[in-house]
């Protein structure tokens, strides 16, 4: 039993190690590897291990995606308030 993104990766059906980017609510940068990385380098890089269910692991780093910001922008626009992304980043 795996996370929905991990389940989608399993559906690819590749035995090879590979990289992918998944971007939606969260943006994840992932390397599919043959096992967990538990060393100091992985920890320092803030990487996490997500088991795929077939013995391989998604070694990933994530950042917040744009979904929340886009939804706020859409709501503000509906209220007649048109903000640009540069204006938004300068707001306190």
MMTF fields as JSON, N, C-alpha, C and O atoms, coordinates in Angstrom:
{
  "mmtfVersion": "1.0.0",
  "mmtfProducer": "UNKNOWN",
  "numBonds": 367,
  "numAtoms": 368,
  "numGroups": 92,
  "numChains": 1,
  "numModels": 1,
  "chainsPerModel": [1],
  "groupsPerChain": [92],
  "chainIdList": ["A"],
  "bondAtomList": [4, 2, 8, 6, 12, 10, 16, 14, 20, 18, 24, 22, 28, 26, 32, 30, 36, 34, 40, 38, 44, 42, 48, 46, 52, 50, 56, 54, 60, 58, 64, 62, 68, 66, 72, 70, 76, 74, 80, 78, 84, 82, 88, 86, 92, 90, 96, 94, 100, 98, 104, 102, 108, 106, 112, 110, 116, 114, 120, 118, 124, 122, 128, 126, 132, 130, 136, 134, 140, 138, 144, 142, 148, 146, 152, 150, 156, 154, 160, 158, 164, 162, 168, 166, 172, 170, 176, 174, 180, 178, 184, 182, 188, 186, 192, 190, 196, 194, 200, 198, 204, 202, 208, 206, 212, 210, 216, 214, 220, 218, 224, 222, 228, 226, 232, 230, 236, 234, 240, 238, 244, 242, 248, 246, 252, 250, 256, 254, 260, 258, 264, 262, 268, 266, 272, 270, 276, 274, 280, 278, 284, 282, 288, 286, 292, 290, 296, 294, 300, 298, 304, 302, 308, 306, 312, 310, 316, 314, 320, 318, 324, 322, 328, 326, 332, 330, 336, 334, 340, 338, 344, 342, 348, 346, 352, 350, 356, 354, 360, 358, 364, 362],
  "bondOrderList": [1, 1, 1, 1, 1, 1, 1, 1, 1, 1, 1, 1, 1, 1, 1, 1, 1, 1, 1, 1, 1, 1, 1, 1, 1, 1, 1, 1, 1, 1, 1, 1, 1, 1, 1, 1, 1, 1, 1, 1, 1, 1, 1, 1, 1, 1, 1, 1, 1, 1, 1, 1, 1, 1, 1, 1, 1, 1, 1, 1, 1, 1, 1, 1, 1, 1, 1, 1, 1, 1, 1, 1, 1, 1, 1, 1, 1, 1, 1, 1, 1, 1, 1, 1, 1, 1, 1, 1, 1, 1, 1],
  "groupList": [{"groupName": "UNK", "atomNameList": ["N", "CA", "C", "O"], "elementList": ["N", "C", "C", "O"], "formalChargeList": [0, 0, 0, 0], "bondAtomList": [1, 0, 2, 1, 3, 2], "bondOrderList": [1, 1, 2], "singleLetterCode": "X", "chemCompType": "L-PEPTIDE LINKING"}],
  "groupTypeList": [0, 0, 0, 0, 0, 0, 0, 0, 0, 0, 0, 0, 0, 0, 0, 0, 0, 0, 0, 0, 0, 0, 0, 0, 0, 0, 0, 0, 0, 0, 0, 0, 0, 0, 0, 0, 0, 0, 0, 0, 0, 0, 0, 0, 0, 0, 0, 0, 0, 0, 0, 0, 0, 0, 0, 0, 0, 0, 0, 0, 0, 0, 0, 0, 0, 0, 0, 0, 0, 0, 0, 0, 0, 0, 0, 0, 0, 0, 0, 0, 0, 0, 0, 0, 0, 0, 0, 0, 0, 0, 0, 0],
  "groupIdList": [1, 2, 3, 4, 5, 6, 7, 8, 9, 10, 11, 12, 13, 14, 15, 16, 17, 18, 19, 20, 21, 22, 23, 24, 25, 26, 27, 28, 29, 30, 31, 32, 33, 34, 35, 36, 37, 38, 39, 40, 41, 42, 43, 44, 45, 46, 47, 48, 49, 50, 51, 52, 53, 54, 55, 56, 57, 58, 59, 60, 61, 62, 63, 64, 65, 66, 67, 68, 69, 70, 71, 72, 73, 74, 75, 76, 77, 78, 79, 80, 81, 82, 83, 84, 85, 86, 87, 88, 89, 90, 91, 92],
  "secStructList": [7, 7, 7, 2, 2, 2, 2, 2, 2, 2, 2, 2, 7, 7, 7, 1, 7, 3, 3, 3, 3, 3, 3, 1, 1, 3, 3, 3, 3, 3, 3, 3, 3, 1, 1, 7, 7, 7, 1, 2, 2, 2, 2, 2, 6, 6, 7, 3, 3, 3, 3, 7, 1, 1, 1, 7, 3, 3, 3, 3, 3, 3, 3, 3, 7, 1, 2, 2, 2, 2, 2, 2, 2, 2, 2, 2, 2, 2, 6, 6, 7, 7, 7, 7, 2, 2, 2, 2, 2, 2, 7, 7],
  "xCoordList": [0.846, 0.0, 0.892, 1.739, 0.709, 1.596, 0.795, -0.393, 1.472, 0.891, 0.431, 0.937, -0.523, -1.066, -0.006, -0.047, 0.95, 2.017, 2.896, 3.285, 3.207, 4.004, 3.283, 3.908, 1.982, 1.195, 1.275, 1.371, 1.234, 1.346, 2.717, 2.832, 3.76, 5.115, 5.225, 5.847, 4.639, 4.654, 3.976, 4.373, 2.962, 2.234, 3.094, 2.767, 4.181, 5.08, 5.685, 5.881, 5.977, 6.453, 7.927, 8.337, 8.724, 10.148, 10.941, 10.67, 11.927, 12.837, 14.046, 14.833, 14.194, 15.349, 15.191, 14.08, 16.32, 16.275, 15.995, 16.531, 15.173, 14.863, 14.465, 14.22, 14.403, 14.013, 12.658, 12.294, 11.914, 10.685, 10.355, 10.843, 9.522, 9.019, 7.509, 6.889, 6.921, 5.472, 5.078, 5.562, 4.215, 3.835, 2.327, 1.673, 1.798, 0.369, 0.223, 0.741, -0.467, -0.548, 0.847, 1.192, 1.631, 3.039, 3.872, 3.428, 5.07, 6.019, 7.063, 7.678, 7.255, 8.213, 9.243, 8.917, 10.471, 11.593, 12.083, 12.493, 12.045, 12.172, 13.17, 13.247, 13.927, 14.765, 14.253, 14.188, 13.896, 13.498, 14.788, 15.568, 15.01, 16.265, 15.991, 14.847, 17.06, 16.925, 16.799, 16.607, 16.899, 16.756, 16.803, 17.099, 16.508, 16.49, 17.88, 18.882, 17.912, 19.149, 19.007, 18.203, 19.779, 19.666, 20.941, 21.147, 21.789, 23.056, 22.91, 21.851, 23.981, 23.997, 23.767, 23.198, 24.21, 24.008, 22.518, 22.048, 21.785, 20.345, 19.643, 18.757, 20.043, 19.445, 19.746, 18.849, 20.985, 21.388, 20.665, 20.373, 20.382, 19.684, 18.16, 17.415, 17.711, 16.28, 15.481, 14.382, 16.046, 15.375, 14.606, 15.018, 13.498, 12.766, 12.653, 12.72, 12.482, 12.344, 10.873, 10.258, 10.322, 8.944, 8.935, 9.188, 8.644, 8.636, 7.612, 6.503, 7.994, 7.103, 6.269, 5.275, 6.643, 5.873, 6.464, 6.008, 7.489, 8.132, 9.6, 10.376, 9.986, 11.369, 12.163, 13.193, 11.687, 12.361, 11.81, 10.813, 12.483, 12.141, 12.14, 12.983, 11.191, 11.241, 11.992, 11.519, 13.156, 13.946, 13.562, 13.855, 12.908, 12.31, 12.557, 12.794, 12.49, 12.48, 11.221, 10.829, 10.594, 9.358, 9.314, 9.975, 8.518, 8.229, 6.736, 6.082, 6.213, 4.798, 4.541, 5.306, 3.498, 3.125, 2.391, 2.294, 1.893, 1.216, -0.283, -0.948, -0.834, -2.274, -2.914, -3.883, -2.384, -2.988, -2.931, -3.908, -1.794, -1.648, -2.589, -3.23, -2.682, -3.565, -5.024, -5.775, -5.427, -6.803, -7.076, -8.156, -6.119, -6.27, -6.362, -7.216, -5.488, -5.506, -6.861, -7.404, -7.402, -8.699, -9.813, -10.668, -9.803, -10.823, -10.704, -11.715, -9.492, -9.306, -9.74, -10.338, -9.444, -9.833, -11.364, -11.906, -12.055, -13.521, -14.094, -15.201, -13.346, -13.767, -13.362, -13.628, -12.714, -12.295, -10.914, -10.502, -10.202, -8.849, -7.854, -7.702, -7.187, -6.24, -4.819, -4.293, -4.219, -2.836, -1.948, -2.354, -0.747, 0.24, 1.071, 1.064, 1.777, 2.639, 3.742, 4.031, 4.371, 5.366, 4.751, 5.38, 3.519, 2.86, 2.619, 2.815, 2.203, 1.919, 3.175, 3.109, 4.306, 5.544, 6.06, 6.831, 5.635, 6.063, 5.157, 5.485, 4.025, 3.07, 3.666, 4.34, 3.41, 3.919, 3.18, 3.485],
  "yCoordList": [-1.16, 0.0, 1.223, 1.377, 2.091, 3.229, 4.498, 4.465, 5.605, 6.918, 6.989, 6.244, 7.872, 7.929, 8.217, 7.638, 9.111, 9.391, 8.159, 7.825, 7.488, 6.265, 5.196, 4.463, 5.105, 4.137, 4.435, 3.519, 5.722, 6.095, 5.734, 5.299, 5.908, 5.564, 4.059, 3.617, 3.277, 1.822, 1.409, 0.426, 2.149, 1.817, 1.99, 1.434, 2.749, 2.923, 1.579, 1.303, 0.75, -0.592, -0.703, -1.704, 0.281, 0.23, -0.383, -0.114, -1.213, -1.761, -0.851, -1.056, 0.135, 1.033, 2.103, 2.399, 2.676, 3.871, 5.04, 5.086, 5.98, 7.129, 8.313, 8.174, 9.48, 10.725, 11.169, 10.885, 11.872, 12.499, 13.7, 13.827, 14.58, 15.741, 15.627, 15.411, 15.773, 15.768, 17.121, 17.52, 17.826, 19.153, 19.295, 19.146, 19.581, 19.8, 20.651, 21.766, 20.15, 20.88, 21.021, 22.066, 19.994, 20.001, 19.737, 19.053, 20.272, 19.94, 19.026, 19.359, 17.874, 16.896, 16.589, 16.404, 16.542, 16.199, 14.858, 14.729, 13.851, 12.478, 11.673, 11.801, 10.846, 9.828, 8.476, 8.23, 7.616, 6.256, 5.462, 5.364, 4.894, 4.209, 2.773, 2.383, 2.012, 0.614, 0.409, -0.726, 1.45, 1.308, 2.652, 3.681, 2.623, 3.85, 4.443, 3.73, 5.751, 6.491, 7.094, 8.002, 6.593, 7.003, 7.675, 7.79, 8.114, 8.709, 10.198, 10.791, 10.778, 12.185, 13.112, 14.191, 12.696, 13.536, 13.68, 14.779, 12.58, 12.631, 13.492, 14.282, 13.333, 14.125, 15.612, 16.447, 15.94, 17.336, 17.965, 19.161, 17.172, 17.665, 17.699, 18.079, 17.297, 17.276, 16.39, 16.747, 15.238, 14.266, 13.274, 12.951, 12.797, 11.757, 10.521, 10.6, 9.401, 8.115, 7.708, 7.662, 7.419, 6.954, 5.592, 5.51, 4.52, 3.187, 3.086, 3.608, 2.41, 2.216, 0.947, 0.805, 0.039, -1.189, -2.372, -3.502, -2.127, -3.229, -3.361, -4.001, -2.757, -2.797, -1.558, -1.267, -0.826, 0.418, 1.564, 1.419, 2.704, 3.855, 5.111, 5.267, 6.003, 7.342, 8.22, 8.465, 8.681, 9.594, 10.991, 11.375, 11.754, 12.993, 14.201, 14.106, 15.346, 16.645, 17.34, 17.181, 18.094, 18.747, 20.211, 20.652, 20.937, 22.331, 22.543, 21.802, 23.558, 23.854, 24.218, 24.967, 23.704, 24.022, 25.351, 26.068, 25.663, 26.939, 26.879, 27.909, 25.737, 25.578, 26.582, 27.251, 26.688, 27.586, 29.034, 29.772, 29.438, 30.814, 31.059, 32.108, 30.112, 30.28, 30.402, 31.191, 29.64, 29.725, 31.078, 31.643, 31.594, 32.93, 33.981, 34.865, 33.887, 34.848, 34.808, 35.854, 33.622, 33.475, 34.128, 34.822, 33.907, 34.499, 36.019, 36.717, 36.534, 37.99, 38.595, 39.671, 37.911, 38.391, 38.454, 39.4, 37.457, 37.449, 38.613, 39.074, 39.089, 40.238, 41.563, 42.632, 41.488, 42.694, 43.195, 44.267, 42.444, 42.825, 42.057, 40.845, 42.758, 42.105, 42.352, 43.459, 41.321, 41.383, 40.634, 39.632, 41.125, 40.388, 39.56, 39.824, 38.574, 37.774, 38.632, 38.45, 39.559, 40.428, 41.252, 41.427, 41.756, 42.5, 41.604, 42.016, 40.404, 39.446, 39.137, 39.038, 38.988, 38.653, 39.814, 39.609, 41.053, 42.207, 42.495, 43.339, 41.81, 42.051, 41.582, 40.553, 42.359, 41.932, 40.724, 40.246],
  "zCoordList": [0.0, 0.0, 0.0, 0.88, -0.976, -1.175, -1.393, -1.715, -1.21, -1.468, -2.918, -3.757, -3.232, -4.59, -5.645, -6.73, -5.341, -6.307, -6.482, -7.601, -5.386, -5.473, -6.274, -7.041, -6.103, -6.875, -8.366, -9.183, -8.722, -10.135, -10.68, -11.826, -9.875, -10.319, -10.53, -11.496, -9.655, -9.832, -11.126, -11.752, -11.528, -12.749, -14.002, -15.051, -13.911, -15.055, -15.452, -16.636, -14.455, -14.73, -15.086, -15.674, -14.752, -15.069, -13.924, -12.754, -14.272, -13.272, -13.074, -12.15, -13.921, -13.904, -12.821, -12.381, -12.4, -11.581, -12.51, -13.617, -12.087, -12.929, -12.068, -10.87, -12.696, -12.028, -12.551, -13.692, -11.701, -12.177, -11.312, -10.189, -11.848, -11.12, -11.114, -12.155, -9.947, -9.806, -9.249, -8.19, -9.941, -9.486, -9.489, -10.521, -8.335, -8.17, -6.915, -6.866, -5.908, -4.654, -4.066, -3.513, -4.185, -3.788, -5.019, -5.941, -5.041, -6.096, -5.478, -4.465, -6.096, -5.584, -6.661, -7.833, -6.233, -7.103, -6.611, -5.457, -7.477, -7.007, -7.827, -9.049, -7.129, -7.752, -7.265, -6.061, -8.185, -7.824, -7.69, -8.638, -6.505, -6.205, -5.743, -5.513, -5.617, -5.228, -3.727, -3.29, -2.928, -1.485, -0.781, -1.388, 0.501, 1.291, 1.436, 1.494, 1.491, 1.756, 3.152, 3.364, 4.084, 5.48, 5.985, 7.194, 5.072, 5.486, 5.799, 5.594, 6.293, 6.645, 5.469, 5.629, 4.275, 3.091, 2.768, 2.471, 2.826, 2.55, 3.595, 3.268, 4.843, 5.918, 5.728, 5.849, 5.437, 5.245, 4.05, 4.062, 3.03, 1.849, 2.051, 1.148, 3.242, 3.587, 2.635, 2.209, 2.311, 1.444, 2.3, 3.415, 1.778, 2.494, 1.613, 0.387, 2.257, 1.584, 1.612, 2.677, 0.457, 0.382, -0.311, -1.513, 0.439, -0.164, -1.285, -1.176, -2.359, -3.496, -3.386, -4.099, -2.524, -2.37, -3.097, -2.92, -3.926, -4.646, -4.256, -4.966, -3.129, -2.67, -3.048, -2.439, -4.052, -4.423, -3.583, -2.875, -3.68, -2.862, -3.722, -4.605, -3.462, -4.036, -3.038, -1.928, -3.446, -2.629, -3.09, -4.222, -2.218, -2.702, -1.824, -0.619, -2.491, -1.843, -2.323, -3.479, -1.468, -1.867, -1.47, -0.53, -2.214, -1.893, -2.094, -2.828, -1.436, -1.612, -3.065, -3.673, -3.595, -4.969, -5.033, -4.037, -6.174, -6.396, -6.15, -6.253, -5.833, -5.741, -4.78, -5.139, -3.572, -2.577, -3.042, -2.913, -3.579, -4.065, -5.237, -5.303, -6.157, -7.308, -6.874, -7.448, -5.881, -5.402, -4.743, -4.918, -3.995, -3.409, -4.505, -4.451, -5.495, -6.609, -7.319, -7.677, -7.523, -8.192, -7.363, -7.912, -6.049, -5.17, -5.149, -5.222, -5.051, -5.049, -6.373, -6.402, -7.462, -8.78, -8.889, -9.461, -8.348, -8.364, -7.566, -7.845, -6.574, -5.767, -6.412, -5.863, -7.583, -8.282, -7.905, -8.349, -7.102, -6.683, -7.537, -7.388, -8.421, -9.329, -8.846, -8.955, -8.321, -7.863, -8.837, -9.426, -8.997, -9.778, -8.807, -7.604, -9.312, -8.45, -7.817, -6.634, -8.552, -7.894, -6.743, -5.699, -6.942, -5.862, -4.661, -3.518, -4.921, -3.854, -3.042, -1.817, -3.707, -2.976, -2.139, -1.202, -2.475, -1.681, -0.494, 0.34, -0.406, 0.699, 2.01, 2.064, 3.092, 4.416, 4.948, 6.04]
}
